[in-house]
Amino acid sequence: MPLALLALAVSAFGIGTTEFVMMGLLPNVADDLGTSVPTAGYLVSAYAIGVVLGAPLLTGLGSRIPRKRMLLLLMAVFTVGNLASAFAPDFGWLLAGRFLAGLPHGAFFGVGAVVAARLVPDGRQARAVATMFLGLTVANIVGVPAATLLGQHLGWRATFMVVAVIGLAAMAALARLVPQIPVEAHQNVRRELSALGNRQVMLGLLTAVLGFAGVFAVYSYLSSMTTEAMGFGESSVTIVLALFGIGMTLGALAAGPLTDRALRPTLYGSLAALAVVLVVFPFTVHVQWAALVMVVLLGGVGFMTTTPLQMLVMNKAKDAPTLASASNHSAFNLANAGGAWLGGVAIAAGWGWTSPALVGAVLAVAGLAVAVTAGVLDRTPGTSRVVATGARAEEREYAEARSEF
């Protein structure tokens, strides 16, 4: 694998850390800024809204910018957003900082996925994309727990300062390791927007919203489940979250080669496994060792869906995959918001702390139904491999540069 993938993974590590660390810092932020924890929860929503809006907006605006420069610009916005969060004088400014930090998220992964796929030979694109996503999963094992502990001991502002430093390191790695990749001659905003009108792209995005909402229906309340249902103390929450991150990493490692081998079967299998794990989860949660195993499995099968979905929208967008790929991350963040809301509705209705798992199972089954419907409707051969996004002449232009890395 090219070292350029390491630069993408480091960037993904920083993005993943800042996305999820706020969930562990909400009490600290609320106490420091004189607001309630539910109100501080809007900081999570602000980031998600930034992702949803920024993915299509920044991808469209940057459609004619060379890929490497675009990645550097997006990571610069990310770094500024985290610096703004660190120095925010009040809650309103922190809300704006979180929104700004979220804006480049989807666009970065959209452009990054296309770059990763073009850095490797045919038949290895999914593994390359999965390697980039490993940075996101490792963030949940190391970055989020470490950043949460840092925020608890040195203040939440220190957390965002450290994330900003990670952003600067990622920019240095991108500048050094990623080769110059020209923008395709046919690339333009209209062509990118037309890709979203593709029926298979839309069904892929809908699958992401429904299927991944099943994961977030549980993940959003995993801390409370740890203490209220599993019987662990508060000090164990970080360990349980890290186990979920380990599952995510294992899922990402398995998803790459499986997706390269057979895209749709991998997607079907991961969604079906997710539904099964979510159904079983409430019946094992009161046995501590079994609950921990289920947490790892939930992270694994849940994250196995991301690589095939990413590759699917890139395939079906044909010569304009970047906006469709970025929009996939908007879909994942809609899943984040929707899954958390529906899980919260179940808890508020008095169905118990484990009820979000059953809600998530229904969502996973709905996502599977959409995915199978899309597969039946799809009569295009070769969907297990990404469609080349550039002309062969352009590939030769950066092939030599790529070999240096």
Protein Blocks (a to p, Z undefined) as FASTA:
>chain_A
ZZklmmmmmmmmmmmmmmmmmmmmmmmmmmmnopafklmmmmmmmmmmmmmmmmmmmmmm
mmmgcfklmmmmmmmmmmmmmmmmmmocbfklmmmmmmmmmmmmmmmmmmmmmmmmmmpc
ehilmmmmmmmmmmmmmmmmmmmmmmmmmmmmnojklmmmmmmmmmmmmmmmmmmmmccd
dddfkbcfklmmmmmmpmklmmmmmmmmmmmmmmmmmmmmmmmmmmmmnopafklmmmmm
mmmmmmmmmmmmmmmmmmmmommlmmmmmmmmmmmmmmmmmmmmmpmklmmmmmmmmmmm
mmmmmmmmmmmmmmmnommmmlmmmmmmmmmmmmmmmmmmmmmmmmmnonojklmmmmmm
mmmmmmmmmmmmmmmmpmcehklbccdfbdfklmmmmmmmmmmZZ
